[in-house]
Amino acid sequence: MKCIMLCTILLFTLLVHAQKFHFGAKLDASYSALDGKGVQNKYSPGFQAGGFFEYNITKHWAIQPELLYTWSQYKKSSDFMTYYNNYGRSSANEKIKLAYISIPLLVRFNLNKLISVMAGPQYSHLVFDDENLLKSGRQAFKNAAWSANLGAQVNLSSVGFYARYNRGLSDINNIDNRYEWKSDQIQVGVAVRIM
């Protein structure tokens, strides 16, 4: 009996707050570049997939945290050994592939029912790297990264189409502290509200 009452109260609470709280899935194509010495500053394709939660504070303001799997590709430049001759491998692969678990925390402003703008910080944790830039199996990239997001979204009922720019704030170069590597990412995707 207590379980039924608890479930009923929980369901009633969710229904009361249903217009304030929403969640869904999202998928986007991304183009990433790495700015720094020894790497090419050219955009390469990747993707992001995951989910989002949305809590509407007022008619116009909302908070939107997300949990995303981010896949990015970069390339080392031909002058990599010029900058990292003490640590680098001359036979290292040109292609670099990285995967992160990313957590953006966005503030969203709804201009009207159709258009929203959003901005906020993002924390990313490196979960996979496919690169052999350094000797002795050392990792060339730091495990943690902070960045900032700015974007807009067109809302059509329960589907949203968005574009964002993500600028790396952290130096992700784990080789030494002489040169910084910072990421840039352009994202274009779709978000589908489930509830």
Helices and strands as residue ranges (DSSP letters): H 2-16, E 21-35, E 44-56, E 61-75, H 80-83, E 95-110, E 115-130, G 135-137, E 144-156, E 159-168, E 182-193
